[in-house]
Amino acid sequence: MAASQYKFNLLDSTSRTQHIQQRATEALQVNRVKRETKFRGGREALAIIQMNIHHLLYRLENFRTLSDQLSQVAAGKAEENLFAPSRREDVSAQTAQHDILFRLAQKGSGDSIIPIYDELRRVKEQNDELIISADGVVVNGNRRLAAMRELFASGDGAFSGFQTVSCAVLPESATDDEVVALEIELQMQPDTKLPYDWTSVALAARALKSRNYPDQVIASMMNRDIEEIRRLVKMIDGADLYLEDHLQKPRAYNELDETEQAFKQIAIRNLAKSDNTALREVTRKFDFLVVENRSQIEQRAYELINNIEANPEVFLDNIAGVWGVDLNKVPEEPDSELEISFEDIVPTAGQKDYAALTRYIDELGDDATARSNAARAVEEASVLAGEQGKRKDLAALKFAKSAQQKLTAINLRYANETTFDELRTVLAGCVTHCEALAREIDARRARG
């Protein structure tokens, strides 16, 4: 992507507002107006004016850029309140926002959505008005403005026309809620525009809920159904748990590339479940481990999460076997005469100490290789749980036949002799397990 060249030359707030007011009054007098149906139903005419390209402000509370902003703060690349609306006149805040917007202006989507920057470079003219507030903040068209500023800053005379920008001005009476609704209805509905990343949509849905917008209203604004809105809120809640508790990187939403389907399954299959809260807290740890190591596993993270959450106890038994964790060691009751501990105790399901598995994950620490190996073991156990869940009555026979085929494939002629000792240990373990299963079969037959 091209690097930013644009340098800011902002007009002070009072002069900018007075200039806009004067030009808007003149435009209304000669009926140089447009009507935007998504603002007050198109009942109020918006004055169309010309503005110097340097004299407009980006809207810092832009939902499209929110996850990028939070990620920069989380990574220490931006100070905590840099993108606060109160900083909108600050050149450093506007510059940081410009860099985000220019990067987005160079992004397309598939073969159908051409990057804004490429299109403006091709046509060399503005084809639709920006929508701005009465004091010069861009409500709709922030990416276009960033692209036009960069083309103008290139020094190429072909883009000199971008020095003046056409804008439709909202009335001074426009409320913050109306501005938010206008952004969402113009930008966030699924159509031919560059789609918002899922974290931005989810953050917006949660922000609107915090403003006490009903789910039905949010769904209508975003042109989505109510269930999708509710799911998006659960998805971003799950993402926050993952970033804060699992990665210890709160608000680092840039860590969530290619995770939409995974967090969709976590929202549906884990967070929305109320059947066994303690059990779901344990399985969620494995969901997060899979998401963290999604590039290190062969299958897609969401497929493994489906298997884990559809067959939680089967999966946990499988992974305990792979890791050699004894689930039958129930934590002892504390001695009443000893000092009382107020530390949280992870609850167990039934008589199995599933907390032993969460401790195993915690003890992996920051060792990337150990965590990657653990995730691959989780993948194996998840696939097995998925197979067992499809036809539980035939799973045992299927696995036994598969094991027999693999044992038959062993050819000692090509084996490295240095592996013989370990191989004998493994084979002895197989014999022991086979004998135990045979005895269990006989016992079950005897019981009828």
Residue, then its C-alpha position, 0 to 999 in steps of 0.5 A: m500500500a502507498a504511504s501517506q504524504y498528506k500534511f495537515n493545515l487545519l483552520d481554527s474551529t470558529s473560522r471553519t464554523q462561520h465559513i460553513q454557516q455562511r456558505a450554507t445560508e447562501a446555498l439554501q437561498v438559491n436552492r442548491v440542496k440535496r435530500e438524504t432519505k436516511f436523515r430525518g426521512g429526507r424531509e430536510a434539505l441539506a445545503i451543498i457547499q464547496m470546502n477547501i480540502h484542508h479545512l475538514l475534520y475526520r470524525l474520530e468516533n467512526f465505527r469503521t475505524l474503532s477496532d483499529q484505534l483500540s488496537q493502536v492504543a493496546a499496542g502502545k502506538a497511540e496514547e490512551n485518549l488520542f482518539a477521544p472526540s474532544r481531541r478532534e481539533d488536535v493535529s496528532a489525532q487527525t493525522a493518526q485517523h488519516d493514516i487509518l482511513f487512507r489504509l482502508a481507502q486502499k482496500g477492496s473486497g474481492d473482484s466487485i468492490i474496487p478500492i476508493y483510492d484506485e477509483l478516485r485516481r482513475v476518474k480524477e473527480q469527486n462523484d458524490e458529496l461528503i456529508i458534514s456536520a455544521d462545524g465541519v466534521v465528516v459524517n459520511g465520506n471519511r475514506r474518500l476524503a483521505a484518498m482525495r487528500e493523498l492524491f492532491a498531496s502527490g503534486d500531480g496536476a491531474f488531481s488539482g481539482f481535489q483542492t475543493v471538496s463538495c459537501a452536504v451540510l447537516p443542520e446545526s440541530a442534528t443530534d449525536d444520535e442522528v449522526v450515529a444512525l446516519e453513519i450506520e445506515l449509510q455505511m454499515q448495511p451489507d451492500t456493495k460498499l467495502p464491508y466493515d470488519w466483524t469486530s467493528v460491526a459488533l462493537a457498533a452493535r454493543a455501543l448502540k445497546s449501551r445507548n439503550y437502542p432496542d434490538q429491533v431498532i439496531a437490526s433495522m439500522m444495520n439491515r440485519d435480523i435481531e438474532e444476528i445483532r444479539r449474536l454479534v454482541k455475544m461475539i465481541d463479548g467473547a472476543d474481549l474475554y479472549l483478548e483480556d483473559h487468554l492473550q492478556k492483550p485487552r482491546a487488541y482487536n488486530e489479533l482477531d483476523e480470520t476469527e469471525q466464524a470461530f467467535k460466532q461458534i463460541a457465541i452460539r455454542n458456548l456463551a449462549k449455553s446455560d446447561n452447565t456453566a462450569l463445564r462451558e468455562v472449561t471448554r471455552k479455554f480450549d476454544f480460545l487455545v484453538v483460536e490462538n493457534r489457528s494458523q498451526i492446525e490443519q482444520r478450521a478453528y470453528e469446526l474444532i470448536n463445534n466438536i468441542e462444544a457439541n460433545p464437551e465431556v467426550f472431548l475432555d475425556n479424550i484430551a485428558g487421555v492424550w495429555g495423561v491428565d487424571l480427571n478422577k482426582v477430586p480436589e480435597e476439602p480444605d482443612s477447617e483448622l487451616e487458614i481459609s483461602f479466598e481464591d476462586i476455585v474452578p468448579t468441577a462437573g460431576q466427580k471429574d476434576y476438569a479443573a486439572l485440564t485448565r491448570y494444564i493449559d495455564e502451565l503451558g506459559d508463554d512457550a509458543t512451541a508448547r502451546s502450538n503442540a497443545a493445540r494440535a493435540v486439542e485438534e486430534a481430540s476434537v476430531l475424535a469427539g466429533e466422530q464419536g458424536k456422529r454415531k456413538d453406537l458405532a464409534a468404538l468399532k470404527f476406532a478399533k478398526s482404524a487402530q488395527q489398520k495403523l498397527t498393521a501399517i507398522n514395518l520394523r524393517y524401515a524403523n530407526e533402531t533408536t526408536f525401538d525402546e520407546l516403540r516397545t513401551v507404546l506397544a505395551g500400552c496398546v496391549t494393556h489398553c486392549e486387554a482392559l477393553a476386552r475385559e470390559i466387553d466381557a463384563r458388560r455381556a455378563r451383566g446382560 
